[in-house]
Amino acid sequence: MIITDAAQEVVITTEHEAMGTTFTARIRGVEERYARQAARAGFNEIDRLERWLSRYIEGSDVHRINRMRAGETIRIGEDCYACLRLARQAYEKTGGLFDVTLGRWTDTTKTAALMPPNPSGRFILHPDEQAITCEAEGRAVDLGGIGKGYALECLRPLMAEWEINQTLWSAGGSTVMAAGTWNVHLRGDSFEQDIELHDDAVSASGTSVQGAHIVAPSGADRPYRWKRVWVQADNAALSDAFATAAFLMDETEIVDFQAAESSVRGMWSEPR
């Protein structure tokens, strides 16, 4: 995705490595020193979230979840709980095509490019308290892209505290989130599209970076039809989740999903 400035103002740009990718902050409408201080505050927030949401950091909430035994219940922090609730919402809206509990099977497809059988195991997220139960072992949570999208969404109230309302934050090439109005150019190998973001987000999903890493949770035959898909939605976490699910949809399913989901503002796909 290529970013252009709709207002043709000076844009302060800075980057930070976290969550296995490069986060970029673009800020306009304020003095440069203040913009860089605000960006640093945003990056500090992303680092804080990574310590709770990464399955690779020992002691994180997700690390603890993935080591639970059958019948065990643990309490988790507010951010992990909120992100898992969004993941559950995306799972329901996509008919199970988006599933964050397939961490081990996602690893398998990255190395072997094979679709594994439907895994066993079950987690239960408590509806009335920040807790999760492992009903049966066999699954592993990997928040991945939805975790990055959630981190971007957490920057909205933070930037409001700094009284900055013209920002564009991106998590690598997967998700871009706007406050204010920005122009974004979507580009694939044989596809290009200019879109306008206004207080929303766009996410991309494909195999060009991570290979065949997207798993069909149902175990059904879901061949890769697309090189890339893009989804524009109100929420950065959900736009990432919907893009992942859309990669497994056929053309009719994409059209139907866009028509049914009010938070989606646009969907685009590049055929293989």
Residue pairs with C-beta under 8 A, 6 or more apart in sequence:
1 170
1 173
1 176
1 184
1 185
1 186
1 187
1 202
1 204
2 184
2 185
2 187
3 26
3 168
3 170
3 176
3 182
3 183
3 184
3 185
4 182
4 183
4 184
4 185
5 11
5 28
5 182
5 183
6 181
6 182
6 183
6 196
7 28
7 166
7 181
9 28
9 29
9 166
10 28
11 26
11 27
11 28
12 25
12 26
12 27
12 28
12 30
12 32
12 35
12 36
12 39
13 24
13 25
13 26
14 24
14 25
14 36
14 39
14 40
15 22
15 23
15 24
15 25
16 22
16 23
16 24
16 25
16 39
16 43
16 46
17 23
18 43
18 46
18 47
18 50
19 46
19 50
19 53
19 54
19 147
19 148
19 151
19 171
21 148
21 171
21 172
21 174
22 172
23 43
23 46
23 151
23 169
23 170
23 171
23 172
24 169
24 170
25 38
25 39
25 42
25 43
25 167
25 168
25 169
26 167
26 168
26 169
26 170
26 182
27 35
27 38
27 39
27 164
27 166
27 167
27 168
28 35
28 166
28 167
28 180
29 164
29 165
29 166
29 180
30 38
30 164
34 162
35 164
38 159
38 162
38 164
41 158
41 162
42 155
42 158
42 159
42 169
45 151
45 154
45 155
45 158
46 151
46 155
49 79
49 147
49 150
49 151
49 154
50 57
50 151
51 57
51 60
52 60
52 61
52 62
52 77
52 79
52 80
53 60
53 61
53 62
53 79
53 80
53 83
53 143
53 147
53 150
53 151
54 60
54 62
54 63
54 143
54 147
55 62
55 63
55 66
55 103
55 140
55 141
55 142
55 143
56 63
57 63
60 80
61 76
61 77
61 79
61 80
62 80
62 141
62 142
62 143
64 74
64 76
65 74
65 76
65 80
65 123
65 132
65 134
65 141
66 103
66 140
66 141
68 74
68 132
68 134
68 137
69 134
69 137
70 134
70 135
70 136
70 137
71 133
71 134
71 135
72 133
72 134
73 126
73 131
73 132
73 133
73 134
74 131
74 132
75 129
75 130
75 131
76 84
76 130
76 131
76 132
77 130
78 130
79 150
79 154
81 125
81 130
81 132
82 150
83 143
83 146
83 147
83 150
83 237
84 100
84 125
84 132
84 141
84 143
85 125
86 146
86 150
86 235
86 237
86 238
86 241
87 98
87 100
87 143
87 146
87 241
88 125
89 238
90 98
90 146
90 237
90 238
90 241
90 242
90 245
91 98
91 99
91 100
93 242
93 261
94 241
94 242
94 245
94 257
96 217
96 218
97 216
97 217
97 218
97 222
97 244
97 245
97 248
97 249
98 146
98 217
98 241
98 242
98 244
98 245
99 215
99 217
100 141
100 142
100 143
100 144
100 146
101 119
101 121
101 123
101 139
101 140
101 141
102 119
102 139
102 140
102 142
102 215
102 217
103 139
103 140
103 141
103 142
104 119
104 139
104 140
105 116
105 119
105 215
106 142
106 144
106 213
106 214
106 215
108 114
108 116
109 115
109 116
109 211
109 212
109 213
109 214
109 215
110 210
110 211
110 212
110 213
113 211
113 212
115 215
115 216
115 219
115 222
116 215
117 219
118 217
118 218
118 219
119 138
119 139
120 136
120 138
120 139
121 134
121 136
121 137
121 138
121 139
122 134
122 135
122 136
122 138
122 139
123 132
123 133
123 134
123 135
123 139
123 141
124 132
124 133
124 135
125 132
126 132
126 133
143 150
145 171
145 174
145 175
145 203
145 205
145 240
145 241
145 243
145 244
146 237
146 238
146 240
146 241
147 237
148 171
148 172
148 174
148 175
148 240
149 171
149 174
149 175
149 177
149 201
149 203
149 235
149 236
149 237
149 238
149 239
149 240
149 241
150 236
150 237
151 171
152 169
152 170
152 171
152 175
152 177
152 201
152 236
152 237
153 177
153 235
153 236
153 237
155 167
155 169
155 177
156 177
156 179
159 165
159 167
159 179
164 179
165 179
165 180
166 179
166 180
167 178
167 179
167 180
168 176
168 177
168 178
168 179
168 180
168 182
168 197
169 176
169 177
170 176
170 177
173 204
173 209
174 203
174 204
174 205
174 240
174 243
175 201
175 202
175 203
175 204
175 236
175 239
175 240
176 184
176 197
176 201
176 202
176 203
177 197
177 200
177 201
177 236
178 197
178 198
178 199
178 200
178 201
179 199
180 198
180 199
181 196
181 197
181 198
182 196
182 197
182 198
183 194
183 195
183 196
183 197
184 194
184 195
184 196
184 197
184 202
185 192
185 193
185 194
185 195
186 192
186 193
186 194
186 195
186 202
186 204
186 230
186 268
188 206
188 227
188 228
188 270
189 227
189 270
190 227
190 270
191 227
191 228
191 268
191 270
193 230
193 268
195 202
195 232
195 266
197 232
200 232
200 233
200 234
200 235
200 239
200 265
201 232
201 233
201 234
201 235
201 236
201 239
202 230
202 231
202 232
202 233
202 239
202 266
203 230
203 231
203 233
203 236
203 239
203 240
203 242
203 243
204 228
204 229
204 230
204 243
205 214
205 228
205 229
205 230
205 231
205 240
205 243
205 244
205 246
205 247
206 226
206 227
206 228
206 229
206 247
206 270
207 213
207 214
207 224
207 227
208 227
208 228
212 224
214 224
214 244
214 247
214 248
216 222
216 248
222 248
224 247
224 272
225 250
225 251
225 269
225 271
225 272
226 247
226 269
226 270
226 271
226 272
227 270
227 271
227 272
228 269
228 270
229 243
229 246
229 247
229 254
229 267
229 268
229 269
229 270
230 243
230 266
230 267
230 268
230 269
231 239
231 242
231 243
231 246
231 264
231 266
231 267
232 239
232 264
232 265
232 266
232 267
233 239
233 242
233 261
233 263
233 264
233 265
234 263
234 265
235 263
238 263
242 257
242 261
242 264
242 267
245 257
246 254
246 257
246 267
246 269
249 257
251 269
254 267
254 269
257 264
257 267
258 264
258 266
258 267
